[in-house]
Amino acid sequence: MPQERDEENKDWLIELMTETGYHPDPGGMCFGVANMGMQAILAEEFDLFETRFLDLIEIYSERVGIRQVIDMVKEERVNPTKQLQDDAKKSLITTLNLEDKLREMRKEWRVHLLQVEKIDFAKLKGELTNKENEFLYAIFLDQQLENCRNELEKLNIELTNPEGDYLAFFEGVEIYQRPGLHRPLFEKATQLKQDTLLSAPLVLSKKLEQSGGISRISTFIGAYNSDELFKYFSTLKNELQGSKKPIVFILGSADHAITVGYDPAVDQWQFVNSGREPERIPGNNVQEISQRVFNAFSTGSQCAFATSVYCNKANEEDFKTRMTAWEKQPEFQEIHKIDAQKAKLAGSNLLLLAASDNDPVMVKNLIKEGVNPELVADEKGNTPMLTAVCYNHIDVLKELLACPIKITLSLDVQVDSLYKFARDAQVDEHVMDELIKKKIALGQPNDSSAVSVTLHELATVLGHTEISNLLEQYEQNKPAKTSSDPFAFFKSEEYLSKRPAVDTSNPEEKPVSPNPFDQHH
């Protein structure tokens, strides 16, 4: 796992959102937080964003501390190891007016000790003292538990107070990461997925709305070593000289997203990485910001991500001009050039990103440089083909199908895994019902029922007509392709580092990729 992406850094936010009635997706938290960070930077409210973020972390920490105390007090209540000192006993008796109660209890204890337990009268005073100590200590512990519960309730009231804007933050994170949970808020024909501009109209602050909203002025994909990433940010910093307003870059891979903003008013990089504390990095410290980004995405000598550039609508023309100039710089073009070396080092990640971000040119160039789509899958088993079908990226699919090698067009799955995939892909689970009914004609399918699903059938139930027709045509006129066709395909280095070695003497043999529908992945 990359150095700055440990799961514990988002667990606290997941817990707070869950306990306030939201439904966070652990796999998509970073995308939601990245976009809320983007909004704050463009609204020039990063100070407020940082303060509230730190407040939430403090609330979470206090809750954890109180719950630990509750657990210890409960354990002490069952198996007492201490007793109150005399001063504490007197204070408790006085505060709770326990004098009369104690007199009644001493009478009951005396009768029980003498008549039931039949203790020696000489030991009565000592036993009565022990009973009183146990009685008062139990009351003291109950009082501590009640105090803890009251403190938790106060924190909950603070967390859900509309004036704190915490719930607005939670709602924004959820809409960005799980738009499918808010389907009635979108137009009926809209394909719901994690897309900033799709969800932004529902989440933007009043300040951003009044300024005209936000614009996405550029998107591109790249893979970088640490030196190349330094060039990325040093050339960017030069191009931003003289700008007056903030600009934001959301950087995203298949499983992570972060926000890098630049605010010229304070000459400062503003960095948001999931559940970690927001950071400020001096504008001239390009080495630090490039290293932060590298650590967030790298698992070795390379990191790969898609860059999406956002600004306020009012500053769109200025920043478009700057981004166009940046992308024309020789150093920028050099680090984004797709050649055999780049494809070999990071081809698999780049192809997955290209399929997800609908970049058919990148797909074509990677295949041309020898990346084999059939050997590419992420840790969950999602392939470029499956991604293109689910996201309705027909131009990407055309490039994949044009690849001079066999492409697998079917999957063997279990019913419960199929529904899980639908949820993960932001697809209404009901659309899978028809497909499953066709596959299992008789009887009620159970969760472990096995079905064989083609990508054509999947595209059909998703309502992606053009893709469905294209796949049907491909299946009917399937070209005679084999994996031994004369084409310079190879297994990219990051592919080899994730999968066990196989006997490459057999050109038809390939390692088995994980099944994206398999619930165990």
VOZA-556584 format. One record per residue (C-alpha): residue number from 0; residue in three letters; x, y, z. Coordinates in steps of 0.25 Angstrom, whole numbers, plus 5000, padded with zeros to 4 digits. Layout:
<nodes>
NODE    k    r     X     Y     Z
NODE  NUM  ala     X     Y     Z
...
</nodes>
This chain:
<nodes>
NODE    k    r     X     Y     Z
NODE    0  met  5000  5000  5000
NODE    1  pro  5005  5014  4997
NODE    2  gln  5012  5021  5009
NODE    3  glu  5001  5031  5011
NODE    4  arg  4989  5023  5009
NODE    5  asp  4987  5015  5021
NODE    6  glu  4972  5011  5024
NODE    7  glu  4972  5016  5038
NODE    8  asn  4972  5030  5033
NODE    9  lys  4958  5029  5028
NODE   10  asp  4952  5020  5038
NODE   11  trp  4949  5031  5048
NODE   12  leu  4941  5039  5037
NODE   13  ile  4934  5026  5033
NODE   14  glu  4929  5024  5047
NODE   15  leu  4925  5038  5049
NODE   16  met  4917  5038  5036
NODE   17  thr  4910  5025  5039
NODE   18  glu  4906  5029  5053
NODE   19  thr  4899  5041  5048
NODE   20  gly  4891  5033  5038
NODE   21  tyr  4899  5034  5025
NODE   22  his  4904  5022  5017
NODE   23  pro  4919  5024  5014
NODE   24  asp  4926  5015  5004
NODE   25  pro  4939  5011  5010
NODE   26  gly  4945  5009  4996
NODE   27  gly  4940  5023  4991
NODE   28  met  4943  5032  5003
NODE   29  cys  4955  5039  4997
NODE   30  phe  4947  5043  4985
NODE   31  gly  4936  5050  4993
NODE   32  val  4946  5057  5003
NODE   33  ala  4955  5061  4991
NODE   34  asn  4943  5068  4984
NODE   35  met  4939  5075  4997
NODE   36  gly  4953  5080  4998
NODE   37  met  4953  5085  4984
NODE   38  gln  4940  5093  4987
NODE   39  ala  4947  5099  5000
NODE   40  ile  4959  5103  4992
NODE   41  leu  4952  5110  4981
NODE   42  ala  4943  5117  4990
NODE   43  glu  4955  5122  4997
NODE   44  glu  4950  5115  5010
NODE   45  phe  4962  5106  5013
NODE   46  asp  4964  5111  5027
NODE   47  leu  4949  5108  5030
NODE   48  phe  4950  5094  5024
NODE   49  glu  4963  5091  5031
NODE   50  thr  4957  5096  5045
NODE   51  arg  4944  5088  5043
NODE   52  phe  4952  5076  5039
NODE   53  leu  4961  5077  5051
NODE   54  asp  4949  5079  5060
NODE   55  leu  4943  5066  5054
NODE   56  ile  4956  5059  5057
NODE   57  glu  4955  5064  5071
NODE   58  ile  4941  5060  5073
NODE   59  tyr  4944  5046  5068
NODE   60  ser  4956  5045  5078
NODE   61  glu  4948  5050  5090
NODE   62  arg  4938  5039  5086
NODE   63  val  4948  5029  5086
NODE   64  gly  4954  5033  5099
NODE   65  ile  4940  5033  5106
NODE   66  arg  4937  5019  5100
NODE   67  gln  4950  5014  5106
NODE   68  val  4946  5020  5119
NODE   69  ile  4932  5013  5118
NODE   70  asp  4938  5000  5115
NODE   71  met  4948  5001  5127
NODE   72  val  4937  5005  5137
NODE   73  lys  4928  4994  5132
NODE   74  glu  4939  4984  5135
NODE   75  glu  4942  4990  5148
NODE   76  arg  4927  4989  5151
NODE   77  val  4927  4974  5149
NODE   78  asn  4941  4972  5156
NODE   79  pro  4944  4983  5165
NODE   80  thr  4959  4985  5168
NODE   81  lys  4958  4998  5176
NODE   82  gln  4950  5005  5186
NODE   83  leu  4947  5020  5190
NODE   84  gln  4956  5027  5199
NODE   85  asp  4949  5033  5212
NODE   86  asp  4949  5047  5206
NODE   87  ala  4942  5042  5193
NODE   88  lys  4932  5034  5201
NODE   89  lys  4928  5046  5209
NODE   90  ser  4927  5055  5197
NODE   91  leu  4918  5044  5190
NODE   92  ile  4909  5042  5202
NODE   93  thr  4907  5057  5203
NODE   94  thr  4905  5060  5189
NODE   95  leu  4895  5049  5187
NODE   96  asn  4888  5050  5200
NODE   97  leu  4891  5035  5203
NODE   98  glu  4891  5036  5219
NODE   99  asp  4877  5030  5220
NODE  100  lys  4879  5020  5209
NODE  101  leu  4892  5015  5216
NODE  102  arg  4885  5014  5230
NODE  103  glu  4874  5005  5223
NODE  104  met  4885  4997  5216
NODE  105  arg  4893  4995  5228
NODE  106  lys  4881  4988  5235
NODE  107  glu  4878  4979  5223
NODE  108  trp  4893  4975  5223
NODE  109  arg  4894  4973  5238
NODE  110  val  4882  4963  5237
NODE  111  his  4887  4956  5225
NODE  112  leu  4901  4955  5231
NODE  113  leu  4897  4949  5244
NODE  114  gln  4885  4941  5241
NODE  115  val  4888  4936  5227
NODE  116  glu  4903  4936  5226
NODE  117  lys  4904  4934  5241
NODE  118  ile  4917  4941  5242
NODE  119  asp  4924  4943  5256
NODE  120  phe  4919  4955  5263
NODE  121  ala  4933  4960  5265
NODE  122  lys  4935  4961  5250
NODE  123  leu  4922  4969  5248
NODE  124  lys  4927  4983  5248
NODE  125  gly  4938  4980  5237
NODE  126  glu  4928  4973  5228
NODE  127  leu  4918  4984  5229
NODE  128  thr  4929  4994  5225
NODE  129  asn  4933  4985  5213
NODE  130  lys  4918  4984  5209
NODE  131  glu  4917  5000  5210
NODE  132  asn  4930  5001  5202
NODE  133  glu  4925  4992  5191
NODE  134  phe  4911  4999  5191
NODE  135  leu  4917  5013  5190
NODE  136  tyr  4928  5009  5179
NODE  137  ala  4917  5003  5171
NODE  138  ile  4909  5016  5172
NODE  139  phe  4921  5024  5168
NODE  140  leu  4924  5015  5156
NODE  141  asp  4910  5016  5151
NODE  142  gln  4911  5031  5153
NODE  143  gln  4924  5031  5144
NODE  144  leu  4916  5023  5134
NODE  145  glu  4905  5033  5134
NODE  146  asn  4915  5045  5132
NODE  147  cys  4921  5038  5121
NODE  148  arg  4908  5035  5114
NODE  149  asn  4904  5050  5116
NODE  150  glu  4918  5054  5110
NODE  151  leu  4915  5045  5098
NODE  152  glu  4901  5051  5096
NODE  153  lys  4907  5065  5096
NODE  154  leu  4917  5062  5086
NODE  155  asn  4906  5056  5077
NODE  156  ile  4898  5069  5079
NODE  157  glu  4910  5077  5074
NODE  158  leu  4912  5067  5063
NODE  159  thr  4898  5068  5058
NODE  160  asn  4897  5083  5060
NODE  161  pro  4893  5090  5047
NODE  162  glu  4901  5102  5051
NODE  163  gly  4914  5094  5051
NODE  164  asp  4912  5090  5036
NODE  165  tyr  4917  5076  5039
NODE  166  leu  4905  5069  5033
NODE  167  ala  4906  5078  5021
NODE  168  phe  4920  5073  5019
NODE  169  phe  4916  5058  5021
NODE  170  glu  4904  5060  5011
NODE  171  gly  4914  5066  5001
NODE  172  val  4924  5054  5003
NODE  173  glu  4913  5044  5001
NODE  174  ile  4907  5050  4989
NODE  175  tyr  4920  5051  4982
NODE  176  gln  4924  5037  4986
NODE  177  arg  4910  5030  4985
NODE  178  pro  4901  5038  4976
NODE  179  gly  4893  5025  4974
NODE  180  leu  4887  5027  4988
NODE  181  his  4882  5040  4984
NODE  182  arg  4876  5036  4970
NODE  183  pro  4863  5044  4972
NODE  184  leu  4872  5057  4972
NODE  185  phe  4877  5054  4958
NODE  186  glu  4870  5054  4944
NODE  187  lys  4864  5040  4941
NODE  188  ala  4873  5037  4929
NODE  189  thr  4886  5040  4936
NODE  190  gln  4896  5029  4938
NODE  191  leu  4901  5031  4952
NODE  192  lys  4915  5029  4955
NODE  193  gln  4926  5037  4963
NODE  194  asp  4927  5049  4954
NODE  195  thr  4930  5063  4960
NODE  196  leu  4922  5071  4950
NODE  197  leu  4910  5061  4951
NODE  198  ser  4909  5063  4966
NODE  199  ala  4914  5077  4968
NODE  200  pro  4901  5085  4965
NODE  201  leu  4895  5078  4977
NODE  202  val  4907  5080  4987
NODE  203  leu  4913  5094  4983
NODE  204  ser  4913  5104  4994
NODE  205  lys  4905  5117  4992
NODE  206  lys  4918  5125  4990
NODE  207  leu  4922  5116  4979
NODE  208  glu  4908  5116  4973
NODE  209  gln  4907  5132  4973
NODE  210  ser  4921  5133  4967
NODE  211  gly  4916  5124  4955
NODE  212  gly  4920  5110  4959
NODE  213  ile  4932  5102  4955
NODE  214  ser  4939  5098  4942
NODE  215  arg  4947  5086  4939
NODE  216  ile  4957  5092  4929
NODE  217  ser  4966  5080  4926
NODE  218  thr  4968  5065  4929
NODE  219  phe  4979  5056  4925
NODE  220  ile  4986  5043  4930
NODE  221  gly  5000  5040  4933
NODE  222  ala  5010  5031  4940
NODE  223  tyr  5022  5037  4947
NODE  224  asn  5034  5034  4955
NODE  225  ser  5039  5043  4966
NODE  226  asp  5047  5052  4956
NODE  227  glu  5036  5053  4946
NODE  228  leu  5026  5057  4957
NODE  229  phe  5036  5068  4961
NODE  230  lys  5036  5073  4947
NODE  231  tyr  5021  5072  4947
NODE  232  phe  5020  5082  4959
NODE  233  ser  5031  5091  4956
NODE  234  thr  5026  5094  4941
NODE  235  leu  5012  5095  4947
NODE  236  lys  5017  5105  4958
NODE  237  asn  5024  5113  4947
NODE  238  glu  5011  5114  4939
NODE  239  leu  5003  5119  4950
NODE  240  gln  5012  5131  4953
NODE  241  gly  5004  5144  4953
NODE  242  ser  4990  5137  4955
NODE  243  lys  4981  5143  4964
NODE  244  lys  4971  5132  4968
NODE  245  pro  4972  5118  4974
NODE  246  ile  4973  5106  4964
NODE  247  val  4970  5091  4968
NODE  248  phe  4975  5078  4963
NODE  249  ile  4968  5065  4967
NODE  250  leu  4977  5054  4965
NODE  251  gly  4971  5040  4964
NODE  252  ser  4975  5026  4962
NODE  253  ala  4966  5013  4961
NODE  254  asp  4965  5013  4977
NODE  255  his  4969  5027  4982
NODE  256  ala  4967  5042  4980
NODE  257  ile  4974  5054  4986
NODE  258  thr  4973  5069  4985
NODE  259  val  4984  5078  4982
NODE  260  gly  4981  5093  4981
NODE  261  tyr  4989  5105  4979
NODE  262  asp  4985  5118  4985
NODE  263  pro  4994  5130  4979
NODE  264  ala  4989  5140  4990
NODE  265  val  4997  5132  5000
NODE  266  asp  5007  5125  4990
NODE  267  gln  5003  5112  4996
NODE  268  trp  5000  5098  4992
NODE  269  gln  4987  5092  4999
NODE  270  phe  4987  5077  5001
NODE  271  val  4975  5068  5004
NODE  272  asn  4978  5053  5006
NODE  273  ser  4965  5046  5010
NODE  274  gly  4964  5045  5025
NODE  275  arg  4978  5051  5028
NODE  276  glu  4979  5065  5034
NODE  277  pro  4979  5076  5022
NODE  278  glu  4993  5081  5020
NODE  279  arg  4999  5094  5015
NODE  280  ile  5012  5094  5007
NODE  281  pro  5020  5107  5003
NODE  282  gly  5018  5110  4988
NODE  283  asn  5033  5109  4986
NODE  284  asn  5035  5095  4992
NODE  285  val  5032  5088  4980
NODE  286  gln  5040  5076  4985
NODE  287  glu  5030  5074  4997
NODE  288  ile  5017  5075  4989
NODE  289  ser  5022  5065  4978
NODE  290  gln  5027  5055  4989
NODE  291  arg  5014  5056  4996
NODE  292  val  5007  5052  4983
NODE  293  phe  5017  5041  4980
NODE  294  asn  5015  5035  4994
NODE  295  ala  5000  5035  4992
NODE  296  phe  5000  5027  4979
NODE  297  ser  5013  5020  4978
NODE  298  thr  5015  5005  4981
NODE  299  gly  5029  5005  4975
NODE  300  ser  5037  5014  4966
NODE  301  gln  5024  5018  4958
NODE  302  cys  5011  5025  4961
NODE  303  ala  5000  5027  4952
NODE  304  phe  4987  5036  4953
NODE  305  ala  4978  5044  4945
NODE  306  thr  4978  5059  4947
NODE  307  ser  4965  5067  4946
NODE  308  val  4967  5082  4947
NODE  309  tyr  4956  5091  4953
NODE  310  cys  4955  5106  4955
NODE  311  asn  4944  5116  4957
NODE  312  lys  4935  5119  4945
NODE  313  ala  4939  5134  4946
NODE  314  asn  4954  5130  4944
NODE  315  glu  4952  5120  4933
NODE  316  glu  4958  5127  4922
NODE  317  asp  4971  5131  4929
NODE  318  phe  4973  5117  4934
NODE  319  lys  4970  5110  4921
NODE  320  thr  4981  5119  4915
NODE  321  arg  4990  5115  4926
NODE  322  met  4987  5100  4925
NODE  323  thr  4988  5100  4910
NODE  324  ala  5002  5107  4911
NODE  325  trp  5006  5097  4922
NODE  326  glu  5002  5085  4914
NODE  327  lys  5010  5090  4902
NODE  328  gln  5023  5091  4909
NODE  329  pro  5034  5081  4905
NODE  330  glu  5036  5076  4919
NODE  331  phe  5021  5073  4921
NODE  332  gln  5020  5066  4907
NODE  333  glu  5033  5058  4910
NODE  334  ile  5028  5052  4924
NODE  335  his  5014  5049  4917
NODE  336  lys  5020  5042  4905
NODE  337  ile  5015  5028  4903
NODE  338  asp  5026  5020  4898
NODE  339  ala  5030  5005  4900
NODE  340  gln  5038  5008  4913
NODE  341  lys  5026  5015  4920
NODE  342  ala  5016  5005  4915
NODE  343  lys  5025  4994  4921
NODE  344  leu  5027  5001  4934
NODE  345  ala  5012  5006  4936
NODE  346  gly  5004  5001  4925
NODE  347  ser  4994  4993  4933
NODE  348  asn  4990  5004  4942
NODE  349  leu  4990  5014  4930
NODE  350  leu  4981  5005  4922
NODE  351  leu  4971  5004  4934
NODE  352  leu  4971  5019  4936
NODE  353  ala  4969  5021  4921
NODE  354  ala  4957  5012  4921
NODE  355  ser  4951  5018  4933
NODE  356  asp  4953  5033  4929
NODE  357  asn  4949  5030  4915
NODE  358  asp  4962  5033  4908
NODE  359  pro  4962  5024  4895
NODE  360  val  4974  5031  4890
NODE  361  met  4982  5026  4902
NODE  362  val  4976  5012  4900
NODE  363  lys  4981  5012  4886
NODE  364  asn  4995  5017  4889
NODE  365  leu  4997  5007  4900
NODE  366  ile  4992  4995  4892
NODE  367  lys  5001  5000  4880
NODE  368  glu  5013  5000  4890
NODE  369  gly  5010  4986  4894
NODE  370  val  5001  4986  4906
NODE  371  asn  4992  4974  4906
NODE  372  pro  4977  4977  4911
NODE  373  glu  4975  4963  4913
NODE  374  leu  4986  4963  4924
NODE  375  val  4981  4975  4931
NODE  376  ala  4972  4975  4944
NODE  377  asp  4972  4983  4957
NODE  378  glu  4972  4976  4970
NODE  379  lys  4957  4974  4970
NODE  380  gly  4958  4967  4956
NODE  381  asn  4952  4979  4948
NODE  382  thr  4957  4979  4934
NODE  383  pro  4958  4990  4924
NODE  384  met  4947  4983  4916
NODE  385  leu  4938  4982  4928
NODE  386  thr  4940  4997  4932
NODE  387  ala  4937  5002  4918
NODE  388  val  4924  4994  4917
NODE  389  cys  4919  4998  4931
NODE  390  tyr  4923  5013  4929
NODE  391  asn  4917  5013  4914
NODE  392  his  4931  5017  4908
NODE  393  ile  4928  5012  4894
NODE  394  asp  4940  5019  4888
NODE  395  val  4949  5012  4898
NODE  396  leu  4942  4999  4895
NODE  397  lys  4945  5000  4880
NODE  398  glu  4960  5002  4883
NODE  399  leu  4960  4990  4892
NODE  400  leu  4952  4981  4882
NODE  401  ala  4962  4986  4871
NODE  402  cys  4973  4980  4879
NODE  403  pro  4980  4968  4870
NODE  404  ile  4978  4958  4881
NODE  405  lys  4967  4950  4887
NODE  406  ile  4958  4957  4897
NODE  407  thr  4950  4950  4908
NODE  408  leu  4935  4954  4907
NODE  409  ser  4929  4946  4918
NODE  410  leu  4930  4943  4933
NODE  411  asp  4926  4932  4942
NODE  412  val  4920  4938  4954
NODE  413  gln  4911  4935  4966
NODE  414  val  4898  4942  4968
NODE  415  asp  4901  4950  4981
NODE  416  ser  4915  4954  4975
NODE  417  leu  4907  4960  4963
NODE  418  tyr  4898  4968  4972
NODE  419  lys  4910  4973  4980
NODE  420  phe  4917  4977  4967
NODE  421  ala  4904  4985  4963
NODE  422  arg  4905  4993  4976
NODE  423  asp  4920  4995  4975
NODE  424  ala  4918  5000  4961
NODE  425  gln  4907  5010  4965
NODE  426  val  4897  5002  4957
NODE  427  asp  4882  5000  4962
NODE  428  glu  4882  4985  4967
NODE  429  his  4868  4983  4961
NODE  430  val  4874  4984  4947
NODE  431  met  4881  4971  4950
NODE  432  asp  4868  4964  4953
NODE  433  glu  4864  4962  4938
NODE  434  leu  4878  4956  4935
NODE  435  ile  4878  4946  4946
NODE  436  lys  4864  4942  4943
NODE  437  lys  4868  4939  4929
NODE  438  lys  4880  4931  4934
NODE  439  ile  4873  4923  4944
NODE  440  ala  4860  4919  4937
NODE  441  leu  4854  4910  4948
NODE  442  gly  4853  4912  4963
NODE  443  gln  4858  4923  4972
NODE  444  pro  4873  4926  4971
NODE  445  asn  4880  4926  4983
NODE  446  asp  4893  4934  4987
NODE  447  ser  4902  4923  4982
NODE  448  ser  4895  4920  4969
NODE  449  ala  4906  4921  4958
NODE  450  val  4903  4928  4945
NODE  451  ser  4911  4931  4933
NODE  452  val  4910  4945  4928
NODE  453  thr  4915  4951  4915
NODE  454  leu  4918  4966  4914
NODE  455  his  4908  4967  4903
NODE  456  glu  4897  4962  4913
NODE  457  leu  4903  4972  4924
NODE  458  ala  4902  4984  4914
NODE  459  thr  4888  4980  4910
NODE  460  val  4883  4980  4924
NODE  461  leu  4890  4993  4927
NODE  462  gly  4883  4999  4916
NODE  463  his  4896  5003  4908
NODE  464  thr  4890  5000  4894
NODE  465  glu  4901  5004  4886
NODE  466  ile  4911  4996  4894
NODE  467  ser  4902  4984  4893
NODE  468  asn  4900  4985  4878
NODE  469  leu  4915  4986  4877
NODE  470  leu  4918  4974  4885
NODE  471  glu  4907  4966  4878
NODE  472  gln  4913  4970  4865
NODE  473  tyr  4927  4966  4870
NODE  474  glu  4922  4953  4875
NODE  475  gln  4916  4949  4861
NODE  476  asn  4928  4954  4853
NODE  477  lys  4939  4950  4863
NODE  478  pro  4952  4951  4856
NODE  479  ala  4962  4940  4856
NODE  480  lys  4971  4945  4867
NODE  481  thr  4980  4937  4875
NODE  482  ser  4990  4941  4886
NODE  483  ser  5001  4937  4877
NODE  484  asp  4998  4947  4867
NODE  485  pro  5011  4954  4862
NODE  486  phe  5009  4966  4872
NODE  487  ala  5019  4972  4882
NODE  488  phe  5011  4969  4895
NODE  489  phe  5017  4967  4908
NODE  490  lys  5013  4967  4923
NODE  491  ser  5016  4980  4929
NODE  492  glu  5025  4981  4941
NODE  493  glu  5014  4985  4950
NODE  494  tyr  5006  4973  4945
NODE  495  leu  5017  4964  4948
NODE  496  ser  5020  4969  4962
NODE  497  lys  5005  4966  4966
NODE  498  arg  5003  4952  4960
NODE  499  pro  5010  4939  4961
NODE  500  ala  5019  4935  4950
NODE  501  val  5014  4925  4939
NODE  502  asp  5021  4917  4929
NODE  503  thr  5022  4926  4917
NODE  504  ser  5027  4915  4908
NODE  505  asn  5012  4913  4905
NODE  506  pro  5007  4925  4898
NODE  507  glu  4993  4922  4901
NODE  508  glu  4995  4921  4916
NODE  509  lys  4992  4933  4924
NODE  510  pro  4990  4935  4939
NODE  511  val  4976  4935  4944
NODE  512  ser  4972  4949  4948
NODE  513  pro  4963  4951  4960
NODE  514  asn  4948  4951  4957
NODE  515  pro  4942  4965  4959
NODE  516  phe  4929  4958  4963
NODE  517  asp  4935  4949  4974
NODE  518  gln  4931  4954  4987
NODE  519  his  4944  4950  4993
NODE  520  his  4952  4960  4986
</nodes>
